[in-house]
Amino acid sequence: MIIGVPKEIKTKETRVAVTPIGVKQLTAKGHTVLVESSAGNLSGFRDEDYNAAGAKVESSAEKVWTGANMIIKVKEPLESEYKYFRPDLNLFTYLHLASVPALAKALCETKVTSIGYETVEEDDGNLPLLRPMSEVAGRVATQIGTYLLHKNHGGKGLLLGGVTGTRRGTVVVIGGGYVGLNAAEVAMGLRAETIVLEISDSKIAQIEKTYNGKIKAVKSTPQSIAEWVAKSDLLVGAVLVAGDRAPHVVTEDMVRGMQVGSVIVDVAIDQGGCIATIRQTSHDDPTYVKHGVIHYAVPNMPALTPHTSTEALTTATLPYALKLANEGVDKACKNNRVLAKGLQTKGGKVTLPVLKKLFPQLA
């Protein structure tokens, strides 16, 4: 198979889909890998590294897209890339189609076969290709929130861990999945009062057992959310419904009730966000203030730490990329039900059940 790795073009996106080590594993199996020149620079991987790993470094995105059978990316294609779509193209990347209807339509109109990292799902519900970036995003979310609470960034001037004789800050995380627990662990490490709101009783019990009370797990209900949002200095949105739009679990009235200078970081923004007052921002213009509360909603937060993020992503995705390349996309999805759950568009239609409900005209 000919595999293409184009340079990411989303605003301030610094990651690359495959490391040179990953390329070497693909070329060792007889595959050709086309890498766009400078695609890995911001992650710390040079064109020479890709050459040494057996890749062919191409001078333009067009050469990569048109020369490949399968494109491997980090983020969803942007509108300027839709012109490269064609019926014999396979796409393997984060898609988040629920929040990008135009992309879903374009993939179907051009009959691209697309597999989304975020819906590759194991039998126990584990999402192995979402996990690495969720871990990064969760940890970064608390770091960003801490930074935005500083007075010079418009925050209330609170040190989350406090010092002798002062109160600790309160970090409230909505959702106890990979994002939420990683955000909570960083908050705990900063000595903040840390609360995780979670709907699953088994997860609540596991959190209490694992963290021995250092992270407090609370049953997530509209009432408990309202209570803890009002108390929060930093609110982290970490709600996930695999493949679907995130529900708005925090209302505008709840946000209005937060103290001036508090901070919201909504990591669920790539699926539409779980805070009623949220709208997508970018690394160029990451925050805005509404009802006196600082909102941060950058959908590609792991781009802030590209070296770590790229290594973590490649480690997770490469075994699946090798299956797709070695067996062909159709056979790989037929033989591997975990990978098959990632299939989102094929033959001009959306294939994922949740997307069929969202986009019945494309089903």
Residue pairs with C-beta under 8 A, 6 or more apart in sequence:
1 31
1 32
1 69
1 70
1 324
1 325
1 328
2 31
2 32
2 33
2 34
2 67
2 68
2 69
2 70
3 26
3 31
3 32
3 33
3 34
3 68
3 69
3 70
3 71
3 72
3 321
3 325
4 33
4 34
4 35
4 36
4 64
4 65
4 67
4 68
4 70
4 71
4 72
5 16
5 17
5 18
5 23
5 33
5 34
5 35
5 36
5 39
5 55
5 64
5 71
5 72
5 73
6 36
6 39
6 61
6 64
6 65
6 71
6 73
6 81
7 16
7 36
7 37
7 38
7 39
7 61
8 14
8 15
8 16
8 17
8 39
8 73
8 74
8 75
9 61
9 78
9 80
9 81
10 75
10 78
10 300
10 303
11 282
11 283
11 284
11 300
12 282
12 283
12 284
12 300
12 303
13 74
13 75
13 300
13 303
14 42
14 43
14 303
14 304
14 306
15 42
15 43
15 74
15 300
15 302
15 303
15 306
15 309
15 310
15 313
16 39
16 40
16 42
16 43
16 45
16 74
16 306
16 310
17 72
17 73
17 74
17 93
17 310
17 313
17 314
17 317
18 26
18 33
18 35
18 72
18 314
18 318
18 321
19 40
19 43
19 45
19 310
19 311
19 314
20 40
20 45
20 49
20 50
20 52
20 53
20 55
21 53
21 314
22 314
22 318
22 321
23 33
23 35
23 50
23 53
23 54
23 55
24 53
24 54
25 318
25 322
26 33
26 318
26 321
26 322
26 325
27 33
27 53
27 54
27 55
28 54
29 322
29 325
29 326
31 325
32 56
33 50
33 53
33 54
33 55
33 56
34 55
34 56
34 58
34 63
34 64
34 67
34 68
35 47
35 50
35 55
35 56
35 57
35 58
35 64
36 57
36 58
36 60
36 61
36 63
36 64
37 47
37 57
37 58
37 59
37 60
38 47
40 46
40 47
40 49
40 50
40 310
41 47
42 306
43 306
43 307
43 309
43 310
44 306
44 307
45 310
47 57
50 57
51 57
58 64
58 67
61 81
61 84
62 84
64 71
65 71
65 81
65 84
66 84
68 89
69 88
69 89
69 90
70 89
70 90
70 91
70 92
70 324
70 325
70 329
71 89
71 90
71 91
71 92
71 93
72 92
72 93
72 317
72 321
73 91
73 92
73 93
73 94
74 93
74 94
74 300
74 310
74 313
75 93
75 94
75 300
76 93
76 94
76 95
76 96
76 97
76 100
76 103
77 84
77 85
77 91
77 93
77 103
79 102
82 103
82 106
82 110
85 106
85 107
85 109
85 110
85 112
86 110
86 111
86 112
87 110
87 111
87 112
89 110
89 112
89 113
90 112
90 113
90 114
90 115
90 324
90 329
91 107
91 112
91 113
91 114
91 115
92 114
92 115
92 117
92 317
92 320
92 321
92 324
93 114
93 116
93 117
94 116
94 117
94 118
94 133
94 270
95 103
95 114
95 116
95 117
95 118
95 344
96 116
96 118
96 270
96 271
96 299
97 103
97 104
97 107
97 116
97 243
97 344
97 345
97 350
97 352
97 355
97 359
98 243
98 244
98 245
98 271
98 272
98 354
98 355
98 358
99 245
99 270
99 271
99 272
101 359
104 345
104 350
104 355
104 359
104 362
105 359
105 362
107 114
107 344
107 345
108 345
108 348
108 349
108 350
108 362
109 348
111 346
111 347
111 348
112 345
113 329
113 343
113 345
113 346
113 347
114 343
114 344
114 345
114 346
115 324
115 329
115 333
115 339
115 342
115 343
115 344
116 243
116 342
116 344
116 352
117 129
117 130
117 317
117 342
118 127
118 129
118 130
118 242
118 243
119 127
119 242
119 243
119 341
119 342
119 344
119 352
120 127
120 128
120 129
120 130
120 320
120 338
120 339
120 341
120 342
121 127
121 242
121 338
121 341
121 342
122 128
122 338
123 337
123 338
127 134
127 178
127 242
128 316
128 338
129 316
129 317
129 320
129 342
130 178
130 240
130 242
131 178
131 316
132 309
132 312
132 313
132 315
132 316
133 302
133 309
133 312
133 313
134 177
134 178
134 179
134 182
134 267
135 178
135 179
135 182
135 312
136 182
136 301
136 302
136 305
136 308
136 309
136 312
137 179
137 182
137 267
137 301
137 302
138 178
138 179
138 180
138 181
138 182
138 183
138 184
138 185
138 186
138 236
138 238
138 267
139 182
139 183
139 185
139 186
140 301
140 302
140 304
140 305
141 179
141 183
141 236
141 238
141 265
141 267
141 301
142 171
142 183
142 184
142 186
142 187
142 190
142 234
142 236
142 265
143 186
144 265
144 296
144 301
145 171
145 234
145 236
145 263
145 265
145 296
146 160
146 190
146 234
147 153
148 154
148 155
148 263
148 265
148 287
148 294
148 296
149 155
149 156
149 157
149 158
149 159
149 160
149 169
149 233
149 234
149 261
149 262
149 263
150 157
151 157
153 287
153 294
154 261
154 287
154 289
154 294
155 261
155 262
155 263
155 294
156 233
156 259
156 260
156 261
156 262
157 261
158 169
158 233
158 261
159 166
159 169
160 168
160 169
160 171
160 187
160 190
160 191
160 192
160 233
160 234
161 168
161 169
161 190
161 191
161 192
162 168
162 169
162 191
168 191
168 192
168 193
169 192
169 193
169 233
169 234
170 192
170 193
170 195
170 231
170 232
170 233
170 234
171 183
171 184
171 187
171 192
171 193
171 194
171 195
171 232
171 233
171 234
171 235
171 236
172 195
172 197
172 228
172 229
172 231
172 232
172 234
172 235
172 236
173 180
173 183
173 184
173 187
173 194
173 195
173 196
173 197
173 236
173 238
174 180
174 197
174 220
174 225
174 235
174 236
174 237
174 238
174 239
174 249
174 250
174 274
175 196
175 197
175 198
175 220
175 237
175 238
175 239
175 240
175 268
175 274
176 184
176 196
176 197
176 198
176 200
176 203
176 204
176 207
176 217
176 238
177 238
177 240
179 236
179 238
179 240
179 267
179 268
180 196
180 198
180 236
180 238
181 196
181 207
183 236
183 238
183 267
184 194
184 196
184 215
185 215
187 194
187 215
187 234
188 194
188 211
188 214
188 215
192 233
192 234
193 216
194 214
194 215
194 216
195 215
195 216
195 217
195 218
195 228
195 232
196 207
196 215
196 216
196 217
196 218
197 218
197 219
197 220
197 224
197 225
197 228
198 204
198 207
198 217
198 218
198 219
198 220
199 219
199 220
201 219
203 217
204 217
204 218
204 219
205 217
207 215
207 217
208 217
218 224
218 228
220 249
222 249
225 249
225 250
225 254
226 251
226 254
226 257
229 235
229 250
229 254
229 255
229 257
229 258
230 254
230 257
230 258
232 258
232 262
233 259
233 262
233 263
234 262
234 263
234 264
234 265
235 250
235 258
235 262
235 263
235 264
235 265
235 275
236 264
236 265
236 266
236 267
237 246
237 250
237 264
237 265
237 266
237 267
237 268
237 269
237 273
237 274
237 275
237 278
238 267
238 268
238 274
239 246
239 247
239 249
239 268
239 274
240 246
240 268
240 271
241 247
241 271
241 354
242 354
243 344
243 352
243 354
243 355
244 271
244 354
244 358
245 271
245 272
245 358
246 268
246 271
246 272
246 273
246 274
247 274
248 273
248 274
248 275
248 276
249 274
249 275
250 274
250 275
250 276
251 276
252 276
252 277
252 291
254 276
255 264
255 275
255 276
255 277
255 290
255 291
255 293
256 291
258 264
258 291
258 292
258 293
259 292
260 292
260 293
261 292
261 293
261 294
262 292
262 293
262 294
263 293
263 294
263 296
264 275
264 277
264 278
264 293
264 294
264 295
264 296
265 296
265 297
266 273
266 274
266 275
266 278
266 295
266 296
266 297
267 301
268 274
269 278
269 280
269 297
269 298
269 299
270 299
270 300
273 279
273 280
273 297
275 295
277 290
277 291
277 293
277 295
278 295
278 297
279 288
279 295
279 297
280 297
280 298
280 299
281 287
281 288
281 295
281 296
281 297
281 298
282 298
283 298
283 300
283 303
283 304
286 296
286 298
287 294
287 295
287 296
288 294
288 295
289 295
302 309
303 309
320 339
320 342
323 332
323 336
323 339
324 332
324 339
326 332
327 335
332 339
333 339
333 340
333 343
334 340
341 352
343 351
343 352
344 350
344 351
344 352
344 355
345 351
345 362
349 362
349 363
350 356
350 359
350 362
350 363
355 362
355 363
356 362
356 363
